[in-house]
Amino acid sequence: MKLIVKWLLAACALLLVAYLYPGVQIQSFTSALIAAAVIGLFNIFLRPLLVILTLPVTVVTLGLFLFVINALLFWAAASVLDGFGVNGFLAALLGSLIYSVLMLVVDAALKPMFKG
């Protein structure tokens, strides 16, 4: 149940990102659902691999390179999906930052609801 609620809220967060920042476009709620699922899958499977491969750069930049990894995954999701668009790397960086902050709020809101 928690996974479904988080997925729906992640899609709503993507719609809010598109509303707040014109560099990110979402055509419909269905597109947002698909994009949220793809971003989630990328974060599960690709992000750990990228973090390990770029560990020296991440250490040298004191962790700031993780923002670049997040932006690349956000941009990659937009490039493989119809109905979800990002206008370049800078837009992906800002969009992924807004999305990350919104997902932190979602996680904090869901924590008390799904204890145990």
C-alpha positions as CSV (number, residue, x, y, z in Angstrom):
1,M,0.0,0.0,0.0
2,K,2.8,2.4,0.9
3,L,4.5,1.8,-2.5
4,I,1.3,2.7,-4.4
5,V,0.7,5.9,-2.3
6,K,4.3,6.9,-2.7
7,W,4.1,6.3,-6.5
8,L,1.0,8.4,-6.8
9,L,2.5,11.2,-4.7
10,A,5.7,11.0,-6.8
11,A,3.6,11.5,-9.9
12,C,1.9,14.5,-8.3
13,A,5.4,15.9,-7.3
14,L,6.4,15.6,-11.0
15,L,3.3,17.5,-12.0
16,L,4.2,20.2,-9.4
17,V,7.8,20.4,-10.8
18,A,6.4,21.0,-14.3
19,Y,4.0,23.6,-12.9
20,L,6.7,25.4,-10.9
21,Y,9.5,25.2,-13.4
22,P,8.9,25.7,-17.2
23,G,12.1,23.7,-18.1
24,V,10.2,20.5,-17.3
25,Q,7.1,19.4,-19.2
26,I,4.6,16.7,-18.3
27,Q,1.7,16.1,-20.7
28,S,-0.7,14.3,-18.4
29,F,-1.1,12.5,-15.1
30,T,-0.6,9.2,-16.9
31,S,2.7,10.5,-18.3
32,A,3.6,11.6,-14.7
33,L,2.8,8.1,-13.4
34,I,5.0,6.5,-16.0
35,A,7.8,9.0,-15.5
36,A,7.7,8.5,-11.7
37,A,8.0,4.8,-12.1
38,V,10.9,5.1,-14.6
39,I,12.7,7.6,-12.3
40,G,12.2,5.2,-9.4
41,L,13.6,2.3,-11.4
42,F,16.6,4.3,-12.6
43,N,17.2,5.3,-8.9
44,I,17.0,1.7,-7.8
45,F,19.2,0.1,-10.6
46,L,21.4,2.7,-12.2
47,R,22.1,5.2,-9.4
48,P,24.1,2.8,-7.2
49,L,26.2,1.8,-10.1
50,L,26.9,5.4,-11.1
51,V,27.7,6.4,-7.5
52,I,30.3,3.6,-7.3
53,L,31.8,4.4,-10.7
54,T,32.1,8.1,-9.9
55,L,33.1,7.8,-6.2
56,P,36.5,9.5,-6.7
57,V,34.9,12.5,-8.3
58,T,32.1,12.5,-5.6
59,V,34.7,12.5,-2.9
60,V,36.8,15.3,-4.5
61,T,33.7,17.5,-4.9
62,L,32.5,16.7,-1.3
63,G,29.4,15.0,-2.6
64,L,28.2,17.7,-5.0
65,F,28.7,15.4,-7.9
66,L,25.6,13.5,-6.7
67,F,23.5,16.4,-7.9
68,V,24.9,15.7,-11.4
69,I,24.1,12.0,-11.1
70,N,20.5,12.9,-10.1
71,A,20.2,15.3,-13.0
72,L,21.5,12.8,-15.5
73,L,19.0,10.2,-14.3
74,F,16.2,12.8,-14.5
75,W,17.3,13.8,-18.0
76,A,17.7,10.1,-19.1
77,A,14.1,9.4,-17.9
78,A,12.8,12.3,-19.9
79,S,14.7,11.2,-23.0
80,V,13.3,7.7,-23.1
81,L,9.7,8.7,-22.4
82,D,7.0,10.4,-24.4
83,G,5.0,13.0,-22.5
84,F,7.9,13.9,-20.2
85,G,10.4,16.5,-21.4
86,V,13.3,18.4,-20.0
87,N,14.9,21.4,-21.8
88,G,18.6,20.5,-21.4
89,F,21.0,19.6,-18.6
90,L,20.4,22.8,-16.5
91,A,16.7,22.2,-16.6
92,A,17.3,18.6,-15.5
93,L,19.5,19.8,-12.7
94,L,16.9,22.3,-11.4
95,G,14.0,19.9,-12.0
96,S,15.7,17.1,-10.2
97,L,16.5,19.4,-7.2
98,I,12.9,20.5,-7.0
99,Y,11.7,16.9,-7.3
100,S,14.1,15.7,-4.7
101,V,12.9,18.3,-2.2
102,L,9.3,17.4,-2.9
103,M,10.0,13.7,-2.4
104,L,11.7,14.5,0.9
105,V,8.4,16.2,2.0
106,V,6.4,13.1,0.7
107,D,8.7,10.7,2.7
108,A,8.4,12.8,5.8
109,A,4.6,12.9,5.5
110,L,4.3,9.2,4.9
111,K,6.6,8.1,7.7
112,P,4.0,8.5,10.5
113,M,1.2,7.0,8.4
114,F,3.1,3.7,7.7
115,K,4.9,3.0,10.9
116,G,6.0,-0.6,11.5
